[in-house]
């Protein structure tokens, strides 16, 4: 049985006492492992992803706060390793030496292998010049496989996990190609899904596929011996596209100016105005809150949503003199006082744990 925290104080106590220290140990392990990668470019990207994106893994481990103690460390290890793969591959596609979609597809086979219980591992660097990572990526994949093997209900969630991971991998291929090819590829991809997701634009659908939160929730669900197939479907409905979409729209929202300067793809930039962006982010927040009412332990998922808003809006880029400050405060307040609590806790955590 899982034991979701029902109050923010229980969640924070479990996070700071049990989960975040375990996450820090796992991240330190992978940082040390990355430091020994022989190829200098692969080493640089691995270390950079762990240093600049560690908040992704720490944030994902909130799902471990709901785990039975016997599965807590397994879930922390799984979430950190899986998110580390995601962040490393994102750097290799976004910040490194290739624009080859075949390379991106082959690299992201690692994520599919990581959540598949059986089958051989692949040569993830087959289409790239840099190949010698000293076994780093395969070690991450193997760590994930070892963890999912110990989750009692993983066979019940595996198809759902593979569905979400498959969409995530498709996104990474399409959005990292040459600039002039990105939009046509993403729009053509969405055309194959638009009948099911008619409420979304192509860029909102793309944003929703970029979230790993639904995968983490399914990992947690797999640790619950009482899980049913109906529960799995309710999780998928809530997390894709609504909670996942909210997650990534918030992420892109705070990075708008940075992405504009760097020439990076930003899905929030496709809205016709900032007012439209604000309205759609509010809509995703509202639909997310509605969707969790049908899930087991809705209070826990409400805490997750409040924490999501509080965490992202603790970023200095949307504070101070930011033109978005009024919207940031309004949305945070609309999510309840608990979102404001998570906002301040996240600001403290960013200052306290910003290095290894």
Secondary structure, 3 states (H helix, E strand, C coil): CCCCCCCHHHHHHHHHHHHHHHHHHHHHHHHHHHHCCCCHHHHHHHHHHHHHCHHHHHHHHHHHHHCCHHHHHHHHHHHHHHHHHHHHHHHHHHCCCCCCHHHHHHHHHHHHHHCCCCCCCCCCCCCCCCCCCCCHHHHHHHHHHHHHCCCCCHHHHHHHHHHHHHHHHHHHHHHCCCHHHHHHHHHHHHHCCCCCCCCCCHHHHHHHHCCCHHHHHHHHHHCCCCCCHHHHHHHHHHHHHHHHHHHHHHHHHHCHHHHHHHCCCCHHHHCCCHHHHHHHHHHHHHHHHHHHHHCCCHHHHHHHHHHHHHHHCCCHHHCCCCCCHHHHHHHHHHCCHHHHHHHHHHHHHHHHCCCC
